[in-house]
């Protein structure tokens, strides 16, 4: 494996936890009109101390601001990042649920796991792909119909698979 690829993970702007803190602030402000550290902690079912640590880092990055009354606000950059993450979650969930037919619950879990990790480029291309698939275009309809009827079983011949290189990835011995 190319080490420069896995090191890209460390270059993400924020962690999974930090993404949820931003989205909690956004959700609290939209729902209640305000957000405080205590509210974020309660919303995420974590301790106030844990929320404070993550929020401190988000403040240092300029994504969150706290006013003199201890109310939290997203900065312009924080708001923009939150919108991007939420948009990617929606696109991923739609793809998983409506194209791959993953259960709604599992689609939500998996989309949540990767929403902040995929690049804007990947998110845009996935959205474009979904727009095509659900455009009503006869080619898209034919593709969806063919995909739905495709046999998802284990490879009969790894050499003819086009994906699996040395063993079927769907077999018990394959990767998960």
Secondary structure, 3 states (H helix, E strand, C coil): CCHHHHHHHHHCCCCHHHHHHHHHHHHHHHHHCCCCHHHHHHHHCCCHHHHHHHHHHHHHCCCEEECCCCCEEECHHHHHHHHHHHHHHHHHHHHHHHHCCCCHHHHHHHHHHHCCCCCHHHHHHHHHHHHHHCCCCHHHHHHHHHHHHCCCCCCCCHHHHCCCCCCCCCCCCCCC
